Amino acid sequence: MPSTVQRVTALREIEVKPVSFEDTSIAFSSQSNSKLRKTYWLFALMNKGWLVNLGTFFIKIALKLKLPIKLLVKNTIFEQFCGGETIRDCEKTIQHLHNAHVGTILDYSVEGEESEKCFDDTTLEILRTIERASESSEIPFSVFKVTGIASTELLEAVQIGDSLNKEQKAQFELVLQRVDTLCRRAYERNVRIFIDAEESWIQDTIDTLAYEMMDRYNHERPVVYNTYQMYRWESLDHLRRDVQEARAKGYFLGAKLVRGAYLEKERLRAHEEEYQDPIQPTKDDTDRDFNLAIDFCLENRDVVSICLGTHNEYSCQYCIQCMKQLGIAPGDPHIYFAQLLGMSDNISFNLANAGYNVAKYVPYGPVEAVMPYLFRRADENKSIAGQSSREFTLVSNELARRKGCRR
């Protein structure tokens, strides 16, 4: 396998379309003028941080008081970032994305449940997403969060090595059974499945479950994917270690690379409980390790399949160039890009148009139950430097382009 330096000095030319993330005619080609104007006004509002804070505050109060705001939420932020309340509701979105050669990742986004019945119900719903994914190529992956099928307190107790009582041992045995049920069904139906990353104080437990499932189901092909949060300073070393382990045990490693979603919570907890901050010192350190992880995975693609879960344009372009230098075709089935529904359409649709494998996370679930997810999306657009402004500018440019075309 050539080194990075060798690749730079000896490029292998293959037919690769240049990808411009500025081409709004492709990014928004499937959106009507009325839908685009609605998106424009939504991001215009989300571009004002104080308004996001105020709106989130009042929606939370309204939900607590059971005020009739569901229709308002459903027709605005829910419509932008979610596929619907059920899998059936998502079918229109699935087809819409498929028409643009973009896959769907059905993400049952109900959060905050704690009872064993709720965990069992969530497991059954995720099984339904696996069944739906097995029916066509429109859905290349399924996904689940371990905290959707297990208690956070239990996962943390296992991670810190607490002595579990009889009830806790029985509960954790159920967790193991649920995880195995999902991964086994994915294997049987030939569906790839992501295990999402979560907070550092439960991530070691999740990692252990993921590697056990890979050793069980990934010997023939990559089925189970673990998620690496590159804003953690130890993640790149963990990725290298895990590839070595996969080689030694003879299974394929599935790796979803993300930057991370719990920065403020992680730093606050580390400060309050006085342990080493697990987060990289700077954003530049995170970006560096993310791109080094791309290099490493592509150079070890005989054993690693990756999905880049990112809204970062540079990292997407970086991966494209690395693929070109290594002679990897855009449609290589072991390399995917993924973004969230309602965000970064300029990346998703332009990549797909150029022949790369792309999928959108499509969250769904009852409106009230997915509100924590929606609050995070609103906050993310506000807190990621320039995210709302970027989305707003792109939509504005497309509206201006369409207006000019009519003259």
Beta strands, then each sheet from edge to edge (+ up, - down):
strand 1: 103-108
strand 2: 141-144
strand 3: 192-195
strand 4: 224-229
strand 5: 253-258
strand 6: 304-309
strand 7: 335-340
strand 8: 358-364
sheet 1: 1+ 2+ 3+ 4+ 5+ 6+ 7+ 8+ 1+
end
